[in-house]
Amino acid sequence: MRLFLIQLRSELKKLFARRRTYIGYGAFLVLELVILWVFHLDEPRKEIAKILSDTGLEVEHYYSALTVTYWMIGFSMAMLGAIYLALVSGDIVAKESEDGNLRMVLARPISRLRVLTLKYIAVLIYTVTFVWFVGVSGYFMSSIALGWDGGLFVWNYDLKVFSFFPEATAGIGRLSLALVFLSLSMFTLSSIGFAFSCLRIKPAAATILALSVLFVDSVLQMLPFMAPYREHLLTFRMSNWIYVLENTVSWAKLAESYTFLVGLDLTLFVLGWMAFKVRDFKT
């Protein structure tokens, strides 16, 4: 176990030594600044104030850092966050194969399964750090702009979620729990990118294929005649993290969705391992 942790630390060092690993962090810092600027414009403030007043909530209390952080995460992570997670996960194996590093690694007495397990865990750790970076930095910057007090207002029309948390501590706790489940949702995208990365393809191709799966699924979800089947689509399952933000958490719906997603993640890892296992690195 100690040797495994040492090898995992080395894998994480390699991952975070690459410049492209940090592109997503920088992009989200810029995005958060833009969103905060937009929320300070008159028209967006009027629209949000109208929504709050129509629902009988106090505008000054719920137009807060927590509410803005929720909108940042909800609107940006599904698409923009997916790009950078696909970039890293699609790069993790394919890039080392392209550079020839895997030939040297596999010349040592270590199984291919162990190599892939270390890389997969490193990708999952990166996914967690990325999601939490977006959440924590978004809340920190929103708090500087809007203050630390205020409640949390959550509204999602598609998933029929409408809730509010008057106390800041309750809102922070619930938003933190939402980040945990959002991390689990984004594991699936990272797993898709990782599985493609195990194939004999370029890193860019693995990234594009992972994003293609996500975007095709998103398009299918938007089609009107797919409405009866949308609960079976991948992006719908991944968006179920929002149920954590209901006043009364729907644990049954969460259990159903995340059992499916975790099963899919494991299946993708096995498929990636099977493809990687039969590859020839000698020629």
Residue, then its C-alpha position, 0 to 999 in steps of 0.5 A: m500500500r505504501l508503494f502504491l501511494i508513492q507511485l500515486r504521488s509521482e503520477l499526480k506530480k506528473l499530472f500537475a507539472r503539465r501546463r495544460t492542467y492549469i488552463g481550466y483553473g485560469a479560464f474559470l477565474v476569468l469566467e467568474l470575474v465576467i459573471l460577477w460583472v454581469f450580475h452587477l449590470d442593471e438588467p440582470r439585477k432587475e431580472i433576478a430581483k423580479i424572480l425573487s420578488d415574484t416568489g415572495l423572497e426578500v431580494e436583498h437577502y437572497y441576492s447574495a454570494l451563495t446564490v451567485t455561486y450556485w448560478m456560476i456552478g450550474f451554468s458553467m460546469a456542465m459545458l465549460g468545465a467539461i472541456y477542461l476535464a476532457l482535455v486532462s482525462g483524454d491526455i493522461v494515457a494517450k500523451e504518454s503513449e505518444d511521447g513514448n514514456l509508456r514503453m519505458v514504464l512498462a519495461r519495469p516489473i509493473s502490471r498494465l492494470r496497476v499503471l492504469t489504476l494509478k492514472y485513473i485515480a489521478v484523474l479522479i483526484y484532479t476532477v475533485t480539485f477542479v470542481w472544488f476550486v470552481g466552487v470555493s473560488g466562486y464563493f470567495m470572489s462573490s463574497i468580496a463583491l456582495g458580502w458574506d451574509g445572505g441566503l441561498f436561492v436555488w431554481n432549476y426549471d428543467l428539473k423542477v427544483f425550487s428551494f431556499f435556505p435563509e441562513a448562510t451556514a445552512g446554504i454553505g453546508r448544502l452547497s458543499l454537499a452539492l459540490v460532492f455530488l457534482s464531483l461524482s457527476m463529473f467523474t463520468l466525463s473524466s471516465i469517458g475521456f480516460a477510456f478513449s485515452c487508452l485507445r491507440i489515438k492522439p490525445a486531441a482525438a481522445t478529448i474530442l471524442a469525449l466531448s462529442v459523447l457529451f454534446v450528442d447526449s445534450v442535443l438528444q436531451m433537447l429534442p422534444f420527441m426525446a422527452p419520454y426518454r430523457e431520464h435515461l440520457l447521460t447528461f440528465r443523470m449527471s445533472n441530478w446533483i441539483y437534487v441535493l439542493e432541494n429543501t427535502v433531499s430526494w435521496a431515492k432519486l440520487a441513489e438511482s442516478y449515482t448507482f447508474l453513473v458509478g456503474l458506468d464509470l467502472t464499466l468505462f475503466v474496464l473497457g479502457w483497461m481491456a483496450f490498453k491490455v492488448r496494445d503493442f508498445k514495442t513497435 
